[in-house]
Structures are given as structure tokens and as C-alpha cells.
Amino acid sequence: MIRVRRTTAALALGVMVVAFLFVDTMDTTSAGSPAANQGLLSDRVLFEQKINLDYPGLGEVRRDVKTGDLAAARHDLAEYYRRRTGKFLPLDLSRLASDSPKRVSYERSVQSLTERTGAYDSRLWKGDVFDWSASHVRNKERMYLLGSIGQVYAATGDERIAVSLIDLMRSFVITCPPGQTSAFWASMTVGIRMRTGWPEAFLALLRSPYLTDDDLIHFLKSAYQQSSYILEHHSATSNWLTFEMAGLYTSGVVYPEFREASHWREFARETAVSDLDIGWLPDGMSIELTPGYGQFFSNYLGMYDLARYTGRASSWDRERFVAKTEPLFNLYLKIMAPDRSTPATNDNLPVNVVSMLSNGLNRFPNRQDFRWIVTDGKSGAPPDFTSVVLPYAGYAAMRSGWGRSDNMLYFDFGPVGYRHAHQDKLEVMIWAYGRQVLYDSGRTNYADTPHQNYCMDTFSHNTVLVDDRPQRRKWYNDPNPAKRPYPRLTDYEWKSNAARDFARGVYDDNYGLPGPSDAYPYKKGGNFNEGWGKPAFHSRRVLFYKPDIFVVADTLISRDGKSHIYDARWNLDSTHVQRTANGLEVSTKDPGEPNLEVIPLLTHGLTVRTASAQDHPEILGWRVVDRSYPATTVEHVKAGPGTVQLLTLLLPLKPGQSSLFQSVRRIGASTFEIALRDGRRFRLDAPPDPMRQLVIHAVPDLGPDSHH
């Protein structure tokens, strides 16, 4: 049975009246009332200061306020919203057709709400008040669920859903007062809530006879409160700002009756246009250096689309705004891996590049390279480059081609990133014949656990530790909006042609405490800043001899004259690995899949270790994303004073190919002859001077299978 509330419509239907949990005063809110405790506006402030009484359609409300009848003003304003027509938010209910999978999912969630089971268990309710803080509703602070529930109600007209949705929204107003220390009031969270969930639910409920005048006015006041909070507490830049401005702009569209609505829209629009220069580098990468977070410039495009939908596009300079997003879409083409995803650097998961470029193609239909990726080569034209460097972000993508079965190495030689950063400079990732084998797992779970800390730190990345000490770089320093215009990096080298790619980067910064320590710089009481020092200088040179030979040369130079232990790590996305009889070469052995051989070429004094799914004496061999998945870590450990060299050959293997490496012979101080099982032989020159390039070429005249 539906629990009925007092509304004009409900009274007309003669249904039972149930008292409202609290009522805002008709004039000024008394100090002891719940509304005052939650910081909601008084009626007098709402009507005399916040509502634009000259807005078309508010004549009756203006008359009520002029005569001092705020009770009538409440009712007439509520009735205005119920009768209001116009475009506010696009709501596509076709995706909630009776047989759609999304509707089935939504209705299952809504059923648990109306029956008070599952995430909405009856024990979380006191009467009609839901305990948001104790609930386990997914993404409860962001309240996507409000929009989903509102859509199901709009599609079905089931008033039980409306009553439950009203309960949820009123419970938020009652139990979640503003506060910067509350997760419900993180500025990005408020932006997300006001971008979708809250306004979608508000608009859907306007048709319900169970939405009382009191509820409507309180939800309206809360919308003002949340929007003002965004304006007062928004971020300087980063993906947070994109959500904040999307929420603020949406409020300016959905609630144009507020005097500040036009200011909200203009502020959000101007901020969005400016932030495309502040939050992204000239090469298209976000200053967070996280493709997963960088993609949220889509929030700004969503604002533009909302402006077009509601007839406000004339206030946007399309050339000044939309054209600025083309390099940001292009970034995803530049860094796309053969599996059509992005490398998961820092905190994020791989982004689906086909989906991303499909959106880009809608904006820029002349981009034939976008079209070629989106259609899987059926139309358009392939990109006019293969390997590429990002000279501001500090990444290089070395490719054998653009096919799904090509090889690629991704090299990180850049700064730490504005936020969401990992301590991982000079790491490499490899896709072998389309499959990522040497990985950076990224991160989406921000729990304070040993595995999630490991995921952020140098220990879990394909780079080098010094004396078991991880890299230590502070966030927000580099890149930093205060240092604009963003400088092109200078501490790297890049050369590329049809046959070879070469890149060099350096780590000349601090290392932290030995062993695990806090990788998150801002943990309260954490030890991230302890034990810093610069025991050694690390240079990494990477050579790709196309299509399938990768060489990584690490030069470690002691800065204090002492001997140090250097630990190069190679994280393989497999638990099926095999070591050769000498214990030095390691390869993955996944049946029917591409694999990878990891071969050290300078073996004197080198120790090779492997570990899978290990937690003691240290965490090793885990791929940590939202949760931990068993993998394998290979360690190349070497100690010494002065200069120490590590030289590693990385060979992709085709499915069914058991091995490619045959032998290596040292023929000079820094020259090696490498023989492969397919008959190819190469000469590699890897001088110890880290400023010199690696050089490789085929040894000719060795038979018909020789590679020239």
C-alpha cells in the first residue's frame, strides 16, 4: 500500500493525510527547527532574495510575497513548478523500454527500495527517514541512483516508486547537512549529484501527486544550497572541476528561476573554456597524467550539449570551445594500445578508445583516422604516424603498427602528475601481438590497504628500486597550473623512424624509506615524507627494433660513493611462467595467447627472482586494480659501487611460439651479438654512457630467414 502525503492533488482525490516529518516556517525558520539545523534557507530569504520574482510565470508568487503571504507563496511556487513547461534536461526513456536490460536492472534496484530490502534494508529506516551514512548503497554520495529511480518512475508511473524516492531525498536533506569533512559534501560529489541524480529525480517527481508542497520547496532549497556550495568550494582544476562545473551549469538550466541561475551558467561556461587550457597539456594529456580521468572533459561537452538542447548555444563560442577538445580526443589515438585501450598510468582503468573516438568523430566528422579506428579499418584512413612522443606529459608509444595484433611499448619518462599520481617514473609496459603482458595495473580502489598502497608505489611498477627504496615525488608540483605556460620537457631524448624508435629518460629525484611506506602523500599521520635522499641517479634507455625486439638499458650511478642494491622489476600478467635451466631467462607460457620473454644480457653478478601472489616477506606478483589478481613479478637484482649496468632484452612471442631467443655473445666491452631461433642475428651496441644511444642492426648474409 502506498503511504500518502498531504498535497493539493492528494486532498482533491480524498486520500488519507499523513503528517509531514518537518515543516519549514512560513516566514523565517526558527532556530530549533530541523530546517534551521540543516542550514536551509528560510522562506523569507528564499522568496525575497533568491527567487527572481520577475521570472515569467511567477506573477502569483510575486503578488504573494508583496502582500507578505509566504504560505501562499510556497503553494503558488510549488504549483508553478508542477505546471512549468520547457526543456530542462533530456530524458531518453526509450532505453527503459519494457524489455530493455537496463530497465530490468533498474527495476530490480527500485524493488529493493520500495520493499526496503537489500541496500535499503528496513533496519536503515526510522519511519520514513533513511540513514544515508550507515547505508551501503553504491556511490551513495554521488546519488546516481536518484536519477535511475526517477527514470523508472517516469517510465512506469508507479507511485510507490515516487513515494520511496521522496523519502530518500527528504532523508538526505534531514540527515546530511553541509560540511567539507562529510563525504556527501566533497565538491566533486556535489557536482556529480547536481549534474544528474538530483535534478533528474526532481523533474520526474513533479508529476507525482505524492510530492507535497513542503517536499518540493525543501528539495528546491537544497538544490540552491548544493549549487551555491559548488560555486564557493570548486576546485582549481582537475577532473573534479569538470564535474563541479557540470553540476553548476545544470542547476542554472534546471532552476532558471533563481536569481543566480544565469551567473551559475556563465561562470561554469567560462570556467570550462579556460580549464581546457589549464587542466590539459599542449600534447592533449590531462595534467593528472591519467587517461581515465582526463576523459572527463566530456563533462564540459555535456554542458555545451545541454545549452544546445535548451536553446542557449548562442552563448557559447563554438570555435573557442569545441575546437579546443579535438587535441584531447586525439590524445587517445596517440596512446592507444593494440587492444584499443589506453595504458593505465596512475589511478585509473584502461579507457575504451573506440568509444572515446566514436564520440570524437561525432564532434569532428572530418577526422578520417578516428573513423578508421571506430570502424575497425572498414572506412576512413589509418593514422599518418606510428610511434609518437608526448613531449609535455612525458610518454612515448613505440608501435610496430596500428593492427590489433601489433607490438607496442609504452614508456613513462615524465613528471609525477598533478594528482592521482604513482611513484613510477621510467616504467615501461608492453603489448605482445595485441596482448598486454608487461603491465601497469592502474588503480580504482582507493582503500587504505597494503595492496592498494603497493599498487601506487614503485614496488609494483616496471622500473628500478634503490636499496629497496621507492621513488618519492610530491604531487601538485609538476605539472602545476601556477607554472603555466606548461613547459616542454627537456630531460629526455626521442628519435624515431620506420625501422627504430629510441627514447631516453632519467630519474634524478628522491627515494624514500626502505621497504613499504605510505605512497599517498597526504595521509594523516603518514610517513611519505620521511627518509628522503638521493643515493643514486637512474637513466633508462629504450630501443625498439621493429617489429618485435625491445631493449631496455638501465644505468645506475651512485651519488654518495657507496655501493647500492638495484632491483629492476618486470610485472607479467600471468602466473604461467618458465625459467630456463640457467635460471636467468623468464617467459610467460599462456597456451593460445601471445607471450613475452624477459632476458638479461649482462648476467655477471645478477640475481634473478620470480614471485607470484606473494604477501610475505613483501608483496610481489599481484595485479592490483579494484581488487588483487595473481600475476608474476620478475626481479633483476644487482649491487655495486660507482656505475652499475642492467641490460634487458624483451621479446614478444606469437601464440604457440615457445621461444624466440637462442643465444647472446659478448663481442666487445659493450657490444653483443644476439641470435634468434628464426635465424635472425643482430648486433647490439649498448655503451655504458647513459647519454649515448643504443644501436642495433641485423648481421647480414646468414641465410634466407635473415632479417635486414
N, C-alpha and C positions, 0 to 999 in steps of 0.2 A: 504494500500500500504506500502511496506517495505521501510524504509528510508535507503538508501545505502551509504556506506562509501568507501573511497579510499583504495583499496587493489590491489595487483598484480592480484589476481584471478578476482576481480571485473572489473578491467580495461580490462582484457582479454575477459570478457563477454560483454564489451562495455556498461556497465551500467553507469548511471549518477554519477558524482563525487560530494560529499558533503564535505565541508571543515571540518577538524577535529578541535575540540574545542581548543586544545593547542598541541604544538609540542615541545618535548624535543629537545634541541640544539644538534647538531651533535658532538660537542666537549665537552665543559664544559657548564653547564647550567648557563644562565645569571641570575643576582641577581633579576631581575624583573619578570622573567617568573613564571607561575603557578607552574611548577615542582620544582623550587627552593624554592618557598614559602611552598610547601608541604614537603620539605626535601628529595625529591627523589634523587637518585644517578645521577650524570652527566654521560654522555656516556663514557667519558674518564675513570672515576673511575670504572664504570661497566665492561668495556672491559679490562682495564689494571690491575685491582686489584681484581675484584670479580668473573669473569668468568674464569674457568680453560680452557685455550685455547688449552691445550694438551688433553682435553677430546675427546674420539673417536667421529668422525663425525664433529668436529669443525675446520677442516683444512682450509676451505674457510674463516671462521671468523678470524682465526689466521693470515692468509695472509692479510686480510683487515686491521687488527689492525697494523700489521707490516709495512704496507705501509702508515698508517695514514689515511685511508679512513673509518672513523667511520660511514658515511652514508651507505656505502656498508656493513659494519659490522652489522648494525642494521637490514638491509634487510636479510642478509645471516643468521643471528641468528634466525630471525623470521621464515625463510624458514626451517631452521634446526628443529625447534620445530614442524612445520607443518608435516614434513616428519618423525619425530622421531618414532621409534618403540620400543617395550619393554613393560614390566609390571611395572606399577607405582601405580595404585590404582585399587582394584577390583570393578567393576561396574556391579551389577546384574540387568539388565534391564527386566528380566523375571517378576519381581514384578510389572512392569509397562505395563503388557500385556493390550490389549485394553479394556478388561472387568474387570480389577482389581479395587477394591475400592480405592486403593492408587492413581492410575493413574487418576481416576475421581476427587479426591481431589486436586491432583497436578495441573491438567489441569484447574480446576476452579480458582485456585490461579494465574496460569500463564495467564489466560484470563484477569483477572483484571489488570495484569501488562501490557499486550500488548494493552489493551484498555484504560489504565490509569484511572481506576475506583477503588472504594474501598480503600484499604490501599495504593494504588498507584495513588490516585486521581490527576487529571491533574493540580490542583492548587498547588501541591507539586513539579511541574516541571518548570524549566526555560529553555526552549528549550529542550535539551537532558540531562540536569543536574537535578538530583533528590535530593531533600532536605532530606537527611537521618535524620538529627537532629529533624526535625519537623514531621517526619512520625510516624505512629502508627503500622508499620509492626511488627508482633510478633517476639520477640527475635532478633530484628534488629541488635543489636551489634554483636551477635554471627553468624548471617548470615547463619543459616542452609538452608535458602531459596535459596541461590545461588546454593547449591548442588542439591536441588529439581528441580529448574528450569533447571539446566544443564542436569539432568537426563531426564526430559521431552523433552528437545531439542534433546538429543541423541536418544531417543526412537521414536520421530516423524519426525525429520529433518525439522521442521517448522522454517524457517529463521526469521520470525517475533519474535520468542522467543529469538533467538540468538541476534538480534539487541537490544531488550529490556534488555537482560542480560548484554550485553556490556555496555549499558548506565548506568545500575546500578553500575557496577564495576568501571567504569571510574568516576562516580559521587562520589563514596567513596574516590578514590584517590584524587579528587579535593577538596572535602568539609570536609574530616575527617583527618586532619593532626595528626601525633603522639602527644600524650600528656598524661601524667599519670593522669591528672584530668579529662580526657574525658572517658565516659563510653565505647566508642569504643576501648579504649586502656588500659582497665584493663587487666592485664597479662593473666588471665584465659580466658577472652573473646577473646583475640588474639589467644590463643592456640586452643580454640574451632573452631574459624574461619579457622585457618590453618590446622586443623585436617580433616575437611570435606568440608565445603561450598566453600571456595576459590579454593583449588586445584581441586575439582570435576568440578567446573564451568570452570576453566582454561583449563582442559583437554578436556572437552566437546566442548569448543569453538574453539579448534584448527582445527576442520573440517569445520568451517564456512567461507565462502568467504567474510563475512562482518566483520571479525576480522582483522583490519588493522595492518600493521607493528607497527605503533605508539601505538595502544592499547596493542598489545601483549607485546611490550617492557616495557610499563608502568606497566602492570599487573605483569610482571616478576620482575621489580624493586620493586614494592610494596610487592611482596612475599618475596623478600630478606629483605626488611625493616621490615616487620612484624616478620619474623623469627629471625632476629637479635634482635628485641625488646624483644622477648620471652627469648632469651639467656641472655640478660642484666637485665631483670626485673623479672625473675621467682621467685616463692615463695620458702620458706624453706621446706615446706611440706604441707600437707592437700590436699583435693580434687582438689584445684586449681592447684597444681603441676602436678597432673595426666593429666589434660587437657593441661597444658602448654607443658609438655614433649611429649604428643601425637602429638600436633601440630608441635613441633620442629622436631620430628622424621619423620613425614610425609613430611615436607619440604625437609629434607635430602634425601628422597626417590624420591619425585616428581621432584625435581630440583637438580639432582646429578651434573649438570654442574657447580654449584657454587663451588668455591674453598673450602668453609667452610662446604660443604654438609656432608662430612664424619665426620667432627668434630661434627656437629649437631647430627648425628645419634649416634655416640659413646657417646657423652655427655648425650643425652636423655636415651640411654640404661643403662649406668652406674648409672645415677640418679634414674631410675626406680628400678633397682635391690636394690640399697641402701635404697630407700624410703620404700620398703616393710618392712624394719626393723625399720624405723623412724616413718612412718605415721600410723602404726598399732601396737597394744599392743600384748604381747605374747598370750593372750586368743583370738585373732582374731578381736577384736573390733578396729575400727579406733580411733585415739586419739581425734577426734571430737565428739566421742560418739554418732554418728548419723548413723544408718544403711543405710539410704538413700544416704548419701554422702560417706560412707565407701565403698559402692559397686563400686566406680569408680576406684578401682584397675583394673577394666575391661579395662581402657584406656591403661594400661601397657600391658595387654594381647593382646589388639588390635595392639600395636606396634610389639609385637612378631609375631602375625599372618601376619602383613604386611611384616615383614622380611622374613617369610617363603614364602609368595606369590611372593616376588621379588627375591628370591634366596639368602637371606642374613642371613638365620637362623644359619649358622655356627659361626657367630659372637656372638651368644647368648649361654650361658651355661644353658641348659635346667634344669639341676638339681639345679643349683644355683638360677634360676629364677622361672620357672613354679612351681616347687615343693613348693616354698615359698607361693604360693597362696592357697594351699589346706586348711591350717588353716583359711584363710579368707573366703573361701566358707563355711567351717564348722561352722563358727560363725553364719551363717544364719539358719543352722539347730538347733544350740543350743538355739537360742532365738525365734524360730518360734512359733507363736500362733496357736491355733486350726484352725483358719480360713486361715491358710497358708500364713499369712502376718507377718511382723515384728512389734514390738512395735515402735511407732513413737516418740521416745525420741529426744528432742531438735528440731532443724529445719530440718524437712523432712516429707515425707509422708510414710505410710507403704510400704515396699518393697514386691513384689510378690516372695515368697520364692521358689515356684515350678519353676518359670522361672529361678531364680538365681541358684538353684541346678541342673537344666537341663543343664545350662552352665558348672557348676562344673563337672557334670557327663561326659560331652564331654571331659574334661581335665583329669578326674580321673575315668575311667570306672570301676575300681575295688571297688568303694565306693557303696556297696550294700544298705547302709542306704540312700544315695542320691537317688538311683534307686527306693527305696520303696516310698519315698516321691513323686518323679516325676511321678511314675505310679499309685499313689494313692493306694499303697499296693498290686498291682497286681503282682509285681515281686520284687526281692531284699529282704532285711531283715529290720525290724524296727530298729531304733537306740538302742544301748545297754545301754542307760541311759534314765531316765525320767526327773527328776528335775536336775538343773545344776546351778552352780555359776560361774561368771566371776570374778576371784579374782584380776584382774588388772583394768578392766573397772568399776567394782562395780555394777553389776546387778545380780539378781537371778531370775530364771524362775522356778516356782513351778507348776508342772503338775500332773493331775490325770492320764494322758496317752497321746498317740500320735494321737488319733482319732479326727475327725473334730467336734465331739460333746463333747469333754472333757472340763474340767475346768482348768484354768491357772491363776496364779497371777504373775505379773512381778514387781520386787522391785528394786528401784534405790537407792543404798546406796553409790554411788561412787563420784568421783570428778566432777567438773563442765564441763570439756571438753575444748579442745584446742580452738575451735571457734564454731559458730552456737549454743552457749550454752543457756540453760534456767536455771532460778533460781528455781530448783525443787527437791532438794535433799530430800530423804526419801519418795518420792511419790510411790504409788502403782497403778497398773492397773489390771483389772480383766476381763477375758473372761468366761462367764457363759454358759456352754454347747455349746461352739463354738462361741458365740456372744460376742463381746466386749461391755460391758455395762459401766464399770468404765474406763474412757478413759483419755489418754493424746492425745490431738488433733494434736500434731506436729505443723508444720508451713511451708508454701511455699510462702506466700505473705510477702515481706519484706517492705511493705509500712509503713511509719511513721504515724500510726493512733492509736487512743486509743485502739481499739480491737486487733490490732496486737501487741501492747505493752503489753496488758493484757495476750495475748497468750504466751509471753515469760516469764512472771513473775510468782512469787509464787502464786498469787491470783487465777490463773486458773488451778492449779495443786493439786493433791490429797496428800497434806501434810499440815503442820501447820504454820499459821502466828502467830506472837507475837506482841500484841498491834497494830494490823493492819500494821505491818511492814514486808516487804518481805525479803527473803534471799538476801544477796549480796556477790557474789564471782566474782573475776576478771577472765576474760578469759586468755588464753595462759599460765597461771601459772601451771595448773595441769590437764592433763599431759603436760609436756613440753619437747621437744627434747633435751634441754640443760641438763636435769636431767636423761639422759639415763645412764645405762640401766633402763628401766621403773621398778619401784618398785612394788612388790606385796602389796596390801593394807593391813593395819593392824587394822583399826578401825571398824572391822565388825566381826560377828560370823556367821557360817553356819553349820548346821547339817541336814543330810537328810538320810532317809531310806524308805523302802517300804510303811510305814504307815504314816510318818510325815515328814514335812520339817519345819525347823526353821531358821530364819535369824534375825540378829540384826544389825542396823546401827545407826550412830549418826550424828547430825548436831551441830557443836561446833564453828561455824563461825559467821560472821557479819550479822546483819539485817540493813536495810536501813531506809529511811524516812517513816513515817506513810502515808498510802494511796498511790495512784498511783504515781510513779516516773519513770524515764527513765530506762527501763530494758536493753537497749543496752548500753554497757559501753563506746562506742566511738562516741556517738552522739555529734556533735559540739554544745557547749553551754549547754549540758545536765547536769542533776543533779544526775546521777547514783552514784557518789562517795560521795554524801552529807549525813550527818546524821547517819553515820555508828556507830554501837555499838553492844555489846553482852549482851543483857538483860537476856537471858535465854539459857539453854542447852536443846537440844531435843534429846531424844533417842526413836527410834521406833523398836519394836519387832513384827515380823510377824510369825504366826504359820499357817500351812496348815495341817489340819487333813483330810487325803484323804478318799473319793474322793471329798467332797463338803462343807467343813467347813473351813472358813478363819477367823482368829482372828488377830486384829491389836491393839497393846498396845502402847500408846504414854505416855512417861514420860517427863514432862517439869519441869525443876528445875531453879528457879530464881537465877541469879548470882549477883544481886545487893541488895538482901534482900527485894525488893519491890514486891507488888502484880502486876501481869500481866494478860492480857486477851489473852487466847489461842483459836485459831479458826482453827479447823480441817475441811478440805473441802473434799467433795466427789462429783465428777463431773460425772453425769449419762447421758448417751447418749439416752435420752428420755425426752419427755415432758408429758408423761402419767405416773404420779406418784401418789401414795396414801399414806397418813399418817394415822396411827392408831388413835383410839379415844383419847389416851393419848398424841398424838402429837409427840411422840418420835421416833417410828419406821417408816421408809420410804421404799417403794418398788416401782420399776417400774412396769407398767401394760400394756405392749405392747401385744395385742392379737396375739396368734400364735407364739410368739417369746420367747426365754429364757429371764428371768428377774433376778433381784437382789434385795435382802432385805438388808437394812442397819440398824443395830440395836445397839444402845448404851447400854452397860451393866452397866456403872457407871453413874447413872442419877441424883444423888444429885447435885444441883447447875448447872445443864447442861441446856443450851438453844439450841433447835433445830430449824433451819430456813431452808426454801427452797425458791428458786427463779428460774424463767425461763425467758430467753430472756429479762433480765433487764439491763438497762443502767444507771439508777439513783436510789438511790444516788451513787451507784457504779455498775460497770459491773459485772454481775453474770449470770450464766445459758446460756452460749454460748459455742458452739464448734467452735473454730476459726481455720480455715485451710487456704485455699486460700481466702475464704470469711467466714462469720459468719453464723452458723446454730443454731437454738434454741435447747437448752438442759436444764438440771436441775442441779443446784448446791445445795447440802445439806451441811449445816454448823452445826458443833457441837462446841458450844462456852462455855468456862468455864474459870472462873477467880479465882485467889488466890495467896497468897504468898507461899514461900517455894516450895514444890513439888506438882504438880498437875497431876492427872492421867486421861487419856481418854482410854476407852476400848471399842472396836467396833467389833461386830460380823457381818460378811458379808456372806450371804447365796445365792448361785446360785439357781434359780428356773427353772425347766423344762418347756417347752411350755405347757400352760394350767394349770400349778400349781399356785394357787392363793397365797399360803403362805406355808412356812415350819416352821417358828419359832412359838413356842407355849408359852413358858414362861422361865423366869430365876429366880433363887432363890439364894440369897447370903447365904452361909452356913459357912462362915468364913471371916476373915479380907480380904483375897484376893482369896477366893475360891468361885466358882459359880457352881450351877447345872443348866444345860440347857436342856430343854425338847423341842423336835421337834414333829410336828404333825404326823409324820410317826411312832411314838412310840420310837424312839431313844432318849436316855438320856446320857448326858455327864457331866463329872466333869472337870472344868477348873480351874487351879491354875495360877493366874496372879500376882506374887509378885511385890510390888512397886519398889523393887531394879532393876534398868534397866540392871544390869549385869547378872541377873538370867534369866533362860529360862522360857518360857510359857510351861505349861504341860497340856495335855488333854488326857482323856481316857474315854472309854464307861463305863457306870454304868451297870453291868450285871443283868441278870435274870429279865428282865422287859417284857418278852413275846416273841413270835416268830419273831416279827419285830425288836427286839433289835439288835443293831449293836455292834459287839465285835471286 
